[in-house]
Amino acid sequence: MYKEFGIKEDTINLSNEVEKEIKPIFEQIEKVSEQNSLKVLQAFCKNNISDMHFNSTTGYGYGDVRKRCH
């Protein structure tokens, strides 16, 4: 496909090599990102924070929030 757009074979090969070289770095970033997301979700759950705390409300239905965390 790349050749159809005039991209040289050397450029494609270099791109593939660099992608392989940096793959472990991006895997580590994804792992840390997932861990941090879980920490935030756990903190929200522990402190009974839900989506209603981030949006405006009319006031109707207070007390309807149920704890959804395990």
C-alpha positions in Angstrom: 0.0 0.0 0.0 2.7 2.5 0.9 4.5 2.0 -2.4 1.3 3.1 -4.2 1.8 6.5 -2.5 5.4 6.8 -3.5 6.9 5.9 -0.2 10.3 4.3 -0.7 11.2 0.8 0.5 14.0 2.2 2.7 11.6 4.5 4.4 9.2 1.6 5.1 12.0 -0.6 6.4 13.3 2.2 8.7 9.8 2.8 10.0 9.3 -0.9 10.8 12.7 -1.1 12.6 11.9 2.0 14.7 8.5 0.7 15.5 10.0 -2.6 16.8 12.6 -0.7 18.7 10.2 1.6 20.6 7.4 -1.0 21.1 8.6 -1.9 24.7 8.5 1.7 25.6 4.9 2.1 24.5 4.0 -1.1 26.2 5.4 0.2 29.5 3.5 3.5 29.0 0.3 1.6 28.4 0.9 -0.6 31.5 1.4 2.5 33.7 -1.6 4.2 32.2 -3.8 1.2 33.0 -2.5 1.0 36.5 -3.1 4.7 37.1 -6.6 4.5 35.7 -7.4 1.6 38.0 -6.1 3.6 41.0 -8.3 6.6 40.1 -11.4 4.3 39.6 -10.6 2.7 43.0 -10.4 6.1 44.7 -13.7 7.2 43.1 -15.3 4.0 44.3 -13.9 4.3 47.8 -15.2 7.9 48.1 -18.6 7.2 46.4 -17.8 9.5 43.5 -19.9 8.9 40.4 -20.8 10.6 37.1 -23.4 12.8 38.8 -20.5 14.6 40.6 -19.2 15.9 37.2 -22.5 17.1 35.7 -25.1 19.6 36.7 -28.4 18.4 38.1 -31.9 19.6 38.4 -32.1 18.4 42.0 -34.6 15.7 41.2 -33.7 12.2 42.2 -31.2 12.9 45.0 -30.6 9.8 47.0 -31.1 7.5 44.0 -27.4 6.9 43.5 -26.5 3.3 44.2 -23.0 2.2 44.9 -21.8 0.2 41.9 -18.3 -0.8 43.0 -17.3 -4.2 44.2 
